[in-house]
Amino acid sequence: MQVQNTIEEKLAKAFNSSFKEVLNESHMHSVPPNSETHFKVTLVSDDFVGKRKVGRHQQVYSLLHEELEGPVHALALHLYTQDEWSARQGASPDSPNCLGGSKKEAQ
């Protein structure tokens, strides 16, 4: 869980958040057991007020550029202000099942 911990620490230092969840979804993909390659990040912060979705994503991509250049293959971002999060009733979308690589071929 080294990569996951690094992502969590960087987000905690960079954003004043009311909710932060970093899920390792690597097990849902065609990767070896215990991989840390696919993550879903849900982050609720009023640091995002007045910023469009693209700008929010760019902020996080910039923060996590080292991980994205190395071990992280996929990063799903769900970034909300507190008002947006409340309007969603505190829920982020579920990730779709992986159909890539050997999983697609097995069907």
Secondary structure by P-SEA (a helix, b strand, c coil): caaaaaaaaaaaacccccbbbbbcccccccccccccccbbbbbbbcccccccaaaaaaaaaaaacccccccccbbbbbcccaaaaaaaccccccccccccccccccc
